[in-house]
Amino acid sequence: MSHFTQVETKINDLACLKLALADLELEFAEATEDQLVKVRGWKGSTLTAEAKIKASKSYDIGLQLTEEGTYKLVADWWGIEEETNETQEKITQRIVQRYAYHKVKKEVAAQGFTMDEEQVQPDGTIKLGVSKW
């Protein structure tokens, strides 16, 4: 019986995702040209994905590419929650927030803006101030 569950995301830039995961101190492994990575689940069950994040001692979060060109997160969230005491919602929120932070910084720089200000609000919201000369 598989416990793997999919979560749709808007992640499409692996470089920004790698930066986000480094910020969160999460291990990341990417598939090679000829072989996908194995994502660990309940009682040794596995599935394959283009990349994976080590979520806990026994479980991974897989990133599978969709037809739309974005990645969905696939994991045995029950097992991850049992080992980490963190819910799927909390884990994915942290990953997506850090990803969005790096994606915004990249896009802002590509459009010729500079980052002037960065504030983390008490609720965890990040406010960025940018300008262009």
N, C-alpha and C positions, 0 to 999 in steps of 0.2 A: 504494500500500500504506500503510495507516494504522498508526501506532505508538501511537495513543491507548489508554491503559489506565485503568480505573476503580478507585478506592479508596473503599470505603464508610466513612463517618464518622458521628459523632453530632452534627455541627454543625447547629444549628437557629436560632441567634440571630446574625444578621448584625452587630448592634451590637457584641457581644462579639468576633466575628471581626475586625471592623475595628480594635478596640483591640489585639488580639493581633498583627495584621499591622503596625500602627504600631510596636509594641514591637520587632518583628523587622525593621523598616525595609523592608517589602515593599510594593510598589505594588498598589493594589486598584482595580478598576473594576466598577461595578454596572450592570446593564441598566436602560434607561429603560422607561417603561410600555409602549411600543410596539415596542421593539427589543432583542433579546438581544445580548450582547457576543460578539465573535469570539475564539476561543482559538486561538493559533498553535501549530502542530506542525511535523513534519518536512517539509522541502522545500515550505513554503508551504501545507501542508494546514491546514484550519481546521475547527472545529466550533463550535456555539453553546452558550451557557450563561447562567445568570442573573447570574453574576459571574465575575471572573477575577482571578488574582494573577499579576503579572509575575515569573516565576521566573528568567529569564535574559535575555540579549540577544535571543534568537530564539524563546524558548518561554514559554508561559503555563500556568498551572494553572487549569482551569475548575471552577466550582462549579455542579453541576446538581442541581436539586431533585428528590427522589424522591417517590413516592406516600406514603411514611410521614412526609413533612414534614422530612426531614433532607437534608443536602447530601452528594453524593459528589464526590470530587476526581477530575477527568479530565485527563490530561496525557500528553504524549509523554515519559515518564520517562526513556527512553534518551537522548533529546536533551538533556534538562535535566541529566542526570548527566554527559554529555559536556562540557557547557559550564560546569558548576559544580563538578564533582568531588564532588558529594553524592548519596547514594542516595535513592531514593523514600522508604524507611523513615525516614531521618534527617530529611528535609525535612518529611514529614507528622507525625513525632513532635514536632518543634519547633512546628509550627503548632497541632496538637491540644493540646499542653501549655499554650501561652500562651492558647489559647481557653478551656481548662478553668479556668485560673487566673482569667480575667476573669468567666467564667460563675459560678464559686463565689463570688467577691466580690459579684457582683450578687445572687445568690440569698440569700446570708448577710445582706446589707443589707435585702433585701425582707422577711426574716423577723425583723427587729429586732435582729440581732446586730451587734456591732462587731468589727473586725479588731484584735486585740491584738498579734499576733506574726507575723512572716514570716521563715522561714529557708530558704536554699537549701543543700541538702546537697551533699557532694562529688560524688555521682553525678548531680546535676542535679534531684533530687526537691525539690519545694517543699512545706514544711510550713507550714500556716497555723494560728494560734491565734485562736479567737473566743470572745466572751462575750456574755451578755445580762444586763442589769440589771433 
